[in-house]
Amino acid sequence: MKHVFTGTVLASALLLCAGTASATVKIGFMLPYSGTYAKLGEAIENGFKLYVKEQGGKLAGQDLEYFQVDDESNPAKATDNANRLIQRDKVDILVGTVHSGVAVALAKAADDSDTTLIIPNAGADVITGPLCSKNVFRSSFSNSQPGIAMGMVAAKKGYKTAVTITWNYAAGKESTSGFAQSFEKGGGKVLKNLTLPFPNVEFQPLLTEIASIKPDVVYTFFAGGGAVKFVKDYYAAGLRKTIPLVGAGFLTDGTLQAQGEAAQGLLTTLHYADNLNTPRDNAFRADYTKTYPKIEPDVYAVQGYDAAQILAAGMNAVKGDVSKKAEMRAAMSGATIDSPRGTFKLSKAGNPIQDFYLREVKGDKNVSIGIAVKDLADPARGCKL
Ligand code: BEZ
């Protein structure tokens, strides 16, 4: 667990001593800084801080003070970790997290304490479904979305049978059921859903099972370190030659350097791609690589960047006075976000309504080869706002 005071905080503390009041807004990052999702957490924080830097280091004229908790992608510790930020550090705004199971506990803690929460990744469908709330926003996606997009693509390609393989927790289950929903609507049939516990990476027995079932296609959700290993193991098993592998775009985002040859040609669906070549995305990518040398921006960096943009929309509306919660949240909810992925608005449940790209891995890039689904909103089933 880290607690970081920035140079700007030090500066504002000095101003206070000099008698000039200048409150800081406390931002609590609850993210994975260790484990299979560690790189995702780092990219999210990088993206968030990049947007703040581009605004001159402040939002709505306010200095920000950052607090961090490593949630280790561990749902069992999630409520205690959330309360470290809410009760101990007394943060004004929560930004987190990556893992869906951790995010559900975080959203409940945010709701109980009336703290504004921006989720910069975790796609748990329930958060924009029955647990939806006026104080919870997502800058990312809901888990079923990339699966729905890929199910449509696979059915259109004429595949008739599929096997899905993923970790046995909300993100994997909702991603693969999104795939099944649209694949079967398009005339396909999912023969088997294979799972293993998060974050295990002993894929071999499951790969043997896939080889014996011989489906037309395999759909998968893995991310971070687990995605690197899965793509390499699938390739090493020789399965790429006989059974095409497709996935939610997390399979190849932020992972290509480590996956190398094994990832070439893979098709995935996601709300971001590396070659959008719009002035907005080009500017973001250039500033990201200038600010964080040797790190390529990925979808997680974009989601962190857009989390800061959503917050900025709210803070600007209340001139930096984050105690005006209702007014600030109304502005966040109605904002149009000029994202590197393309402009989007939030649904009533607080989830981006956005395009899903069909991407192909070429070299070290996830190259968009078209839009799989336009303006996809999540179903927000059970959300009563
Ligand atoms: C999730 O747990 O919601 C998740 C984790 C990594 C990538 C995408 C989704």
Residues whose N, C-alpha, C, O or C-beta is under 5 A from the ligand:
A	BS01	BEZ	V98 H99 S100 A122 G123 A124 A171 A223 F250
